[in-house]
C-alpha cells in the first residue's frame, strides 16, 4: 500500500470538490485543506475541456496541479491530458496501469496513450485497491484520505468481521462488461467524518462486488453518479448501501443523468439534494432534478459546474452552482458503517 505522507501545516482552508463541465466526460477537481490539488480525469482531446479545467484550477487560486488521476482509458476521461499539461503544470500522474492496446477504441488509443506517456514522462504510478494517495495533512483540520476502492476489475478487501450487507437487497447481474469501464478506478475521499464516493465509469457487476456480500464502502455524504449517471452503472445495491445525503451528476445534455438513476436516488431515505451539471434534454421535467439544482439548463451551454465546499473539520458542507449565488447547507452524518 502506498503510504500516507503526513506533513503538519497551518491552514483553515476548506476541502473543495468541483465538478467541471466537460459535457459528459470526466473532470472533478479536489482541493484539500492543505491546498493540495487532485484532478480525477481530464475530459476529451482538444482545447475546450482542458481550457475549462485549467480555468477552474486558476479560479481556485492555484497555478499548478499536484495530482492527475485517470480512472480508465476512454477518450472522454484521459484524452485531454496533453493539452491540459500545456496549460498548467502537473506534478504527478496516477492510473490503473497502461495496457498495450484497447480493443474498444483501436483508432484513438495509440495516439492518445502516446501523448499521455509523453506528458507523464512514462512515470505515472499504478493504483490498486487499498492504496491511498499521499496527501498532506493540516494541523487543526480533519484527517484527509483518498483511498482507491477498485481498480482493473478488483475491489478493496472487506473490513475484518464485516456482517452480511442486508441493504444490498436482491442482486440482478447484467451481462459481463468487457470494456475498460469495468476496470475503472474508484475512490472514497474523506475529511474527518465527511465522505465522498467517486467510482469513475465503473459498471454494474463490478459495482456489486463493492457491496455484496458485505459493505466494503461504508456510507457517504456525497455520491457522484457513476458513469455520468448512465443506467448500466449506478447499481441500486450500491446506492442503497452507501445512503448518500446529496448526489451530483457529471452528465451532459444528452449523455447520462438517466431517469432510472434519478428515481433510485429519490427512493433513498437519506437523500436531501440531487444536483446535475446539465438538464437531461431527452427526459421530461419530472425526470430531471429541480431546475434550481441544474447548472446548465439550456442547450446553449454556459459551462457552469457544481462546487462542494467542506469545513476543515469535516462537520458541515455546502453546495452551489458555479454560475449562481444560491447555497445549500448540509450537516455531515457521523453514524456510518465501517469503510475505507
C-alpha positions as CSV (number, residue, x, y, z in Angstrom):
1,X,0.0,0.0,0.0
2,X,1.2,3.5,-0.8
3,X,1.9,5.2,2.5
4,X,0.1,8.4,3.6
5,X,2.5,11.2,3.9
6,X,1.9,13.3,7.0
7,X,3.0,16.9,6.9
8,X,1.8,19.3,9.5
9,X,0.8,22.7,8.1
10,X,-1.1,25.7,9.4
11,X,-4.3,26.4,7.5
12,X,-8.0,26.7,7.9
13,X,-8.9,26.3,4.2
14,X,-11.9,24.1,3.3
15,X,-11.9,21.0,1.2
16,X,-13.4,21.6,-2.2
17,X,-14.9,19.2,-4.7
18,X,-15.7,20.9,-8.0
19,X,-17.4,19.1,-10.9
20,X,-16.2,20.9,-14.1
21,X,-18.4,20.9,-17.1
22,X,-16.7,18.7,-19.7
23,X,-20.2,17.9,-21.3
24,X,-20.5,14.3,-20.3
25,X,-16.8,13.5,-19.9
26,X,-14.8,13.3,-16.6
27,X,-13.3,16.2,-14.8
28,X,-13.6,16.5,-11.0
29,X,-11.2,18.9,-9.1
30,X,-10.5,18.3,-5.5
31,X,-8.6,20.7,-3.3
32,X,-7.6,19.6,0.2
33,X,-7.3,21.9,3.3
34,X,-3.5,21.9,2.6
35,X,-4.3,23.4,-0.8
36,X,-3.1,20.2,-2.5
37,X,-4.9,19.7,-5.8
38,X,-6.2,16.4,-7.3
39,X,-8.0,16.2,-10.7
40,X,-9.9,13.0,-11.4
41,X,-10.0,12.7,-15.2
42,X,-9.3,15.4,-17.7
43,X,-12.0,15.3,-20.4
44,X,-11.8,15.0,-24.1
45,X,-9.0,15.9,-26.5
46,X,-8.9,19.4,-27.8
47,X,-9.0,22.9,-26.3
48,X,-12.5,23.0,-24.8
49,X,-12.3,20.6,-21.9
50,X,-8.6,21.3,-21.0
51,X,-9.3,25.0,-21.1
52,X,-12.3,24.8,-18.8
53,X,-10.3,22.6,-16.4
54,X,-7.3,25.0,-16.3
55,X,-9.6,27.9,-15.8
56,X,-11.3,26.2,-12.9
57,X,-7.9,25.4,-11.3
58,X,-6.8,29.0,-11.6
59,X,-10.1,30.3,-10.4
60,X,-9.5,28.4,-7.2
61,X,-6.2,30.4,-6.7
62,X,-3.8,27.6,-7.9
63,X,-1.2,27.7,-10.6
64,X,-0.4,24.0,-10.8
65,X,-2.0,20.6,-10.4
66,X,-0.4,18.3,-7.9
67,X,-2.1,15.0,-8.9
68,X,-3.9,13.9,-12.1
69,X,-5.8,10.7,-11.7
70,X,-7.0,8.8,-14.7
71,X,-9.8,6.4,-13.9
72,X,-9.7,4.4,-17.2
73,X,-8.7,4.6,-20.8
74,X,-11.7,6.1,-22.5
75,X,-11.2,9.2,-24.6
76,X,-13.5,11.4,-22.5
77,X,-11.5,10.7,-19.4
78,X,-7.9,10.9,-20.4
79,X,-7.9,12.5,-23.9
80,X,-7.3,16.0,-22.7
81,X,-4.1,15.2,-20.8
82,X,-1.5,16.6,-23.3
83,X,-3.4,19.8,-23.9
84,X,-4.0,20.3,-20.1
85,X,-0.3,19.8,-19.4
86,X,0.4,22.5,-21.9
87,X,-1.8,24.9,-19.9
88,X,-0.9,24.2,-16.4
89,X,2.0,22.2,-14.8
90,X,1.1,18.7,-13.5
91,X,3.3,17.1,-10.8
92,X,2.2,13.5,-10.5
93,X,0.2,11.2,-12.7
94,X,-1.8,8.2,-11.4
95,X,-3.8,5.5,-13.3
96,X,-4.7,1.8,-13.3
97,X,-1.7,0.8,-15.4
98,X,-1.3,1.3,-19.2
99,X,-2.5,-1.6,-21.4
100,X,-0.8,-2.4,-24.6
101,X,-4.0,-1.9,-26.6
102,X,-7.6,-1.0,-26.1
103,X,-9.9,-3.3,-28.1
104,X,-12.9,-0.9,-28.0
105,X,-11.0,2.1,-29.3
106,X,-8.2,1.0,-31.7
107,X,-8.4,4.3,-33.6
108,X,-7.9,6.8,-30.8
109,X,-5.9,4.8,-28.2
110,X,-2.5,4.6,-29.8
111,X,-2.1,8.3,-30.4
112,X,-3.7,9.4,-27.1
113,X,-1.8,7.0,-24.9
114,X,1.4,8.1,-26.6
115,X,0.5,11.7,-25.7
116,X,-0.3,10.7,-22.2
117,X,3.0,8.9,-21.9
118,X,4.9,11.9,-23.2
119,X,3.4,14.4,-20.7
120,X,3.7,11.9,-17.8
121,X,7.3,11.1,-18.8
122,X,6.3,7.5,-18.5
123,X,6.4,7.9,-14.7
124,X,2.7,7.5,-13.9
125,X,2.1,5.4,-10.8
126,X,-0.3,2.5,-10.8
127,X,-3.0,2.3,-8.2
128,X,-4.5,-0.9,-6.7
129,X,-7.5,-1.4,-4.3
130,X,-6.5,-0.3,-0.8
131,X,-3.8,2.2,-2.0
132,X,-4.1,5.8,-0.7
133,X,-2.8,8.9,-2.4
134,X,0.0,10.6,-0.4
135,X,-1.8,13.7,0.9
136,X,-0.5,16.4,3.2
137,X,-2.3,16.9,6.5
138,X,-3.2,20.2,8.2
139,X,-2.9,20.8,11.9
140,X,-6.3,21.6,13.3
141,X,-8.2,20.2,10.3
142,X,-9.8,16.8,9.9
143,X,-7.6,14.0,8.6
144,X,-8.0,13.8,4.8
145,X,-7.6,10.5,2.9
146,X,-8.3,9.3,-0.6
147,X,-8.5,5.5,-0.8
148,X,-8.7,3.5,-4.0
149,X,-11.6,1.1,-3.7
150,X,-11.5,-0.6,-7.1
151,X,-9.1,-1.0,-10.0
152,X,-8.7,-3.2,-13.0
153,X,-11.8,-5.2,-12.0
154,X,-10.7,-5.9,-8.5
155,X,-12.1,-4.3,-5.3
156,X,-10.8,-3.4,-1.9
157,X,-10.7,-6.1,0.8
158,X,-13.7,-6.3,3.1
159,X,-13.4,-4.9,6.7
160,X,-12.5,-7.6,9.1
161,X,-15.6,-9.3,10.6
162,X,-18.0,-7.3,8.4
163,X,-21.5,-8.7,8.6
164,X,-23.6,-9.6,5.6
165,X,-25.0,-6.4,3.9
166,X,-28.8,-6.5,4.2
167,X,-29.2,-3.2,2.3
168,X,-27.9,-4.6,-1.0
169,X,-31.1,-6.5,-1.5
170,X,-31.7,-8.9,-4.4
171,X,-28.9,-8.6,-7.0
172,X,-29.7,-8.9,-10.7
173,X,-26.4,-9.1,-12.7
174,X,-26.1,-7.7,-16.1
175,X,-24.2,-9.3,-19.0
176,X,-20.4,-9.1,-18.3
177,X,-18.9,-5.8,-19.5
178,X,-15.7,-6.4,-21.5
179,X,-15.0,-2.7,-21.8
180,X,-12.5,-0.6,-19.8
181,X,-15.4,0.8,-17.8
182,X,-15.4,-2.3,-15.7
183,X,-11.8,-1.8,-14.8
184,X,-12.2,1.8,-13.7
185,X,-10.5,3.2,-10.7
186,X,-12.8,4.4,-7.9
187,X,-12.2,6.3,-4.7
188,X,-13.6,7.2,-1.3
189,X,-12.4,10.7,-0.2
190,X,-12.8,11.5,3.5
191,X,-12.2,14.6,5.7
192,X,-12.9,13.8,9.3
193,X,-16.4,12.2,9.2
194,X,-17.3,13.6,5.8
195,X,-17.1,11.1,2.9
196,X,-17.4,11.2,-0.9
197,X,-17.6,8.4,-3.4
198,X,-16.4,8.6,-7.0
199,X,-16.4,5.3,-8.9
200,X,-15.4,6.7,-12.3
201,X,-17.3,4.8,-15.0
202,X,-17.5,1.5,-13.1
203,X,-20.3,-0.7,-14.4
204,X,-23.0,-2.8,-12.7
205,X,-21.4,-6.2,-12.0
206,X,-18.1,-4.8,-10.6
207,X,-20.1,-2.2,-8.6
208,X,-21.9,-5.1,-6.9
209,X,-18.7,-6.6,-5.6
210,X,-18.2,-3.5,-3.5
211,X,-21.4,-4.0,-1.5
212,X,-22.1,-7.8,-1.7
213,X,-21.9,-9.9,0.2
214,X,-20.5,-7.3,2.6
215,X,-20.3,-3.5,2.5
216,X,-16.8,-2.5,1.5
217,X,-17.6,1.2,1.1
218,X,-19.4,2.3,4.3
219,X,-21.8,5.2,4.0
220,X,-21.1,8.5,2.3
221,X,-22.3,12.1,2.4
222,X,-21.7,12.9,-1.3
223,X,-22.3,10.4,-4.1
224,X,-21.1,11.3,-7.6
225,X,-23.2,9.5,-10.1
226,X,-21.2,6.7,-11.6
227,X,-20.5,6.8,-15.4
228,X,-22.3,10.2,-15.8
229,X,-25.5,8.8,-14.4
230,X,-26.0,6.0,-17.0
231,X,-28.2,3.1,-16.1
232,X,-25.6,0.4,-17.0
233,X,-23.9,1.7,-13.9
234,X,-25.3,3.1,-10.6
235,X,-26.3,-0.3,-9.4
236,X,-29.2,0.3,-6.9
237,X,-27.4,-2.1,-4.4
238,X,-24.6,0.4,-4.2
239,X,-26.9,3.5,-3.8
240,X,-29.0,1.7,-1.2
241,X,-25.8,0.7,0.7
242,X,-23.9,4.0,0.7
243,X,-27.0,6.0,1.6
244,X,-25.8,9.5,0.4
245,X,-27.1,12.8,1.7
246,X,-26.6,14.5,-1.7
247,X,-25.8,13.3,-5.2
248,X,-24.2,15.1,-8.1
249,X,-24.4,14.1,-11.8
250,X,-21.5,14.9,-14.0
251,X,-23.7,14.5,-17.1
252,X,-24.0,16.1,-20.5
253,X,-27.2,17.5,-22.1
254,X,-27.7,14.2,-24.0
255,X,-25.4,11.8,-22.0
256,X,-26.1,10.4,-18.6
257,X,-28.4,11.8,-15.9
258,X,-30.8,9.0,-16.8
259,X,-34.3,8.9,-15.2
260,X,-33.8,5.4,-13.8
261,X,-30.8,6.5,-11.7
262,X,-32.6,9.7,-10.5
263,X,-35.5,7.5,-9.5
264,X,-33.3,5.2,-7.5
265,X,-31.7,8.1,-5.7
266,X,-35.0,9.7,-4.9
267,X,-36.1,6.5,-3.1
268,X,-33.1,6.6,-0.7
269,X,-34.3,7.8,2.7
270,X,-31.2,9.9,3.4
271,X,-31.2,11.9,0.2
272,X,-31.7,15.7,0.7
273,X,-30.4,17.1,-2.6
274,X,-29.7,15.9,-6.1
275,X,-27.7,18.2,-8.5
276,X,-27.0,17.9,-12.2
277,X,-24.3,19.6,-14.3
278,X,-26.8,19.6,-17.3
279,X,-30.5,19.2,-17.8
280,X,-31.1,16.0,-19.5
281,X,-32.7,17.2,-22.7
282,X,-34.1,13.8,-23.7
283,X,-36.1,13.5,-20.5
284,X,-39.1,15.4,-19.3
285,X,-39.1,17.9,-16.3
286,X,-40.2,15.2,-13.8
287,X,-37.2,13.1,-14.9
288,X,-34.7,15.8,-14.1
289,X,-34.0,17.2,-10.6
290,X,-35.4,20.6,-9.6
291,X,-34.4,23.4,-12.1
292,X,-32.5,25.4,-9.5
293,X,-30.2,22.4,-8.9
294,X,-29.2,22.2,-12.5
295,X,-26.0,24.1,-13.5
296,X,-26.8,24.3,-17.3
297,X,-30.4,24.4,-18.1
298,X,-30.2,25.2,-21.9
299,X,-28.6,23.6,-24.9
300,X,-26.6,26.8,-25.2
301,X,-24.1,25.6,-22.7
302,X,-22.6,28.2,-20.3
303,X,-20.1,25.6,-18.9
304,X,-21.3,26.0,-15.3
305,X,-20.4,23.3,-12.8
306,X,-21.1,22.2,-9.2
307,X,-18.9,23.2,-6.3
308,X,-19.0,21.5,-2.9
309,X,-17.1,23.1,0.0
310,X,-16.5,21.2,3.2
311,X,-15.5,22.8,6.5
312,X,-11.9,22.0,7.5
313,X,-13.1,19.8,10.4
314,X,-15.5,17.9,8.0
315,X,-18.6,18.7,10.1
316,X,-20.6,20.7,7.6
317,X,-20.6,21.4,3.9
318,X,-22.4,23.4,1.3
319,X,-23.2,23.1,-2.4
320,X,-23.6,25.8,-5.0
321,X,-23.7,26.0,-8.8
322,X,-20.7,27.9,-10.1
323,X,-22.9,30.2,-12.2
324,X,-25.3,31.1,-9.3
325,X,-25.4,32.5,-5.8
326,X,-27.8,30.1,-4.1
327,X,-26.2,27.9,-1.4
328,X,-27.4,24.7,0.1
329,X,-26.1,23.8,3.5
330,X,-25.8,20.3,5.0
331,X,-24.5,18.7,8.2
332,X,-22.2,15.7,8.0
333,X,-23.7,12.5,9.2
334,X,-21.5,10.8,11.8
335,X,-23.0,7.4,12.2
336,X,-21.6,5.4,9.2
337,X,-20.9,1.8,8.7
338,X,-17.2,0.9,8.6
339,X,-15.5,1.7,5.3
340,X,-12.1,2.6,3.9
